[in-house]
């Protein structure tokens, strides 16, 4: 019994040693691929590339900002900061200085969106974002406002945001039910609400087969015509649908 117990204990010790060795090797392998991010603020992009290339890192220029302190073309900020440990192949995101602001911000208000973008871009600036706004009484596709404003100084970034007018959507309503109402009453209600009366047709009559067998055939009569007193039995668009002002409404009546 003792030899068996001793064998089991030795096997357990060997398993534990193997696991510890594997974990230690994995830890060294992971940390062996880590490098420390160098300080590259103030360097040119070429100098920054050289500083990180030997560490297996990359430089990614994400933004550009005006700066009266940092010369044009040099790195202003970096992320991750210096001293951070990262894996090889990591991209260090940086912002590059454009130097002091020398570009005059143009006035593009009251211009079309396309003309405003062209005037901004030809000065070496960028369109950061464009917001839209409905303004009754104002033509569509006109720049209402801009940020930064015209001739602004101490601008941080070479980007301009625009607020542009768009065509206002016509009012929308939920179609009510006119079924069971006289045609004349429904027609007046449609006109008062800004809708149009479309096609008005007579609903087909449902013949009773038993009654038709008992009643002798009579000469055909001219079909009935809709009148203001005719009762509405169906409508298009149907009740509950979303409709715009000026929509055409069709009825079937009896």
PEGIDA-V564389 format. One line per field, one symbol per residue. ss: DSSP state (A for helix, B for strand, O for the rest). psi: psi as a letter, one per 40 degrees, with the letter a starting at -180 (. if undefined). burial: # if it has 24 or more other C-alpha atoms within 12 Angstrom, else .. Layout:
ss->???
psi->???
burial->???
This chain:
ss->OAAAAAAAAAAAAAAAAAAAAAAAAAAAAAAAOBBBOOOOOOOBAAAAAAAAAOOOOBBBBBBBBOOOOOOOOBBBBBBOOOOOBBBOOOBBBBBBBOOOOOOOOOOOOOOOAAAAAAAAAOOOOBBBBBBBBBOOOOOOOOBBBBBOOOOOOOOOBOBBBBBBBBOOOOOBBBOOOOOOOBAAAAAAAAAAAOOBBBBBBBOOOOOOAAAAAAOOOOOOOOOOOOOOOOBBBBBBOOOOOBBBOOOBBBBBBO
psi->ddddddddddddddddddddddddddddddddeiihhiheheiidddddddedeefiihhhdihiihedhiheihdiihiiiehhiiieihhhihiheaihehhhiheieiidddddddddeeeiihdihiihhhhehiifhhdiihiihfiifhdifihiihiiihhiiiiihhiheheiiddddddddddeeihhbhhihiiihihddddddhihiihiiiiiiideihheiihiiheihiiheihhiihi.
burial->...................................##########..##.##..#.#####.#####..#.#########.....#...##########.#.#.#####.#.#..##.##....###..#..........########......###########.........#..##.###..##..#..#.###..##............................########.....#...########
